[in-house]
Amino acid sequence: MNITGIYATPGYSGFFFDDQRAIKQGAEHDGFTYVGEPVTEGFDEIRQAGESIIVDIELEDGTVVRGDCTAVQYSGAGGRDPLFKAEEYAPVIEGPVADELVGRDATDFLDNAETLEEMEVEGDRLHTAIRYGVSQALLAAAAEAEQTTQTDVMADALGTEPATEPVPVFGQSGDDRYNNTEKMFVKGVPVLPHALINSVEKIGENGETLLEYVEWLVERSQELGPDDYDPRFHIDVYGMIGEIFDGPYDRDEVVDYFAALEEAAAPYPLQIEGPMDVGNREDQIAAMVELREGLEAAGVDVDIVADEWCNTFEDVQAFVDAGAADLVQIKTPDLGGIHRSGQAVRYCEGTDTRAYLGGTCNETETSARACAHVALATDAAQTLAKPGMGFDEGYMIVENEMRRTIARRERDQQTETDEITADD
């Protein structure tokens, strides 16, 4: 079944674009916004409305499927593509992208996605958000044309066997790190709470505020969680451990702090995302390796998660090859085509690095559902509840999409078995 049309409509995303550099330099809150001037190119304000492009692909039978172009909350930071402006990029999708893809067979998902991935317009590669959203629509188009699930299309493209149970979902609390986390406990969320520890105020000048928060997590999880609840705590510190301790990261002071975090989290496992941000990929990898080796030598069982400077598929390869992290966040909008996220998960197979299929609060329900299929197709270690920072909505979208897909696949497989039995 051929693609007959591609259309782009500017829209909103599930959260906001934030100038991370300005925030790290001390921009103060003014209610929900920030006071001060932005410092990252493309920003008009330190916090501004998130944008998306709704991509509709029309098939020759009149069916229309969708993908959404989105970019991460902290666009333009840590080596990422510049701020994504929908009005600027929509004509690219209806112009050069449509010219390339219209007329192609929708069932050739991988070929279509790779063609998109390699496209250039006026000598420049397509913005990651364009590749991300259009490839979602291509995935949906292939599933529609083949009358199967997006999970099965992705699994066929990657040569994988899909998961038969939902992948553990990681809930993010946003700044409401107490109320939203209590919601997660009540719902028995397996990985939580993210917590958004992105300032010295939130971590404490010597790390004491974060320690107190981790102790609270243990206490409230045991009070509110379901029977036999065994959560994994995952906290994103946005490089703040490096801010308060600095390198070298294998010295006693730093390792002792991680040991204190491990003790505070007991009996539950703990993952710390983005312990430092040293400004470039090479030095970030070296610092993460140094920390990981220091923790191992001291017998401190806290996992560290790569985020900053781990954006592209090539970045994921570099972190995994160096053994720089226990988990790598595969930040789906930053990898471009959605199949690249699946390939990045697969790259972790056979290594001692686990794959966290992440993304951003600044996505949409469409991109979140597409990523749920990637998580199932690759059986990732964990996947992010998204979009938004309210927790409940994103968790519902991702968890329900996985459950619905698993149920559909089971029904389809049972129908095939019944048909074979009837023929016999």
Disulfide bonds with the S-S distance in Angstrom:
none
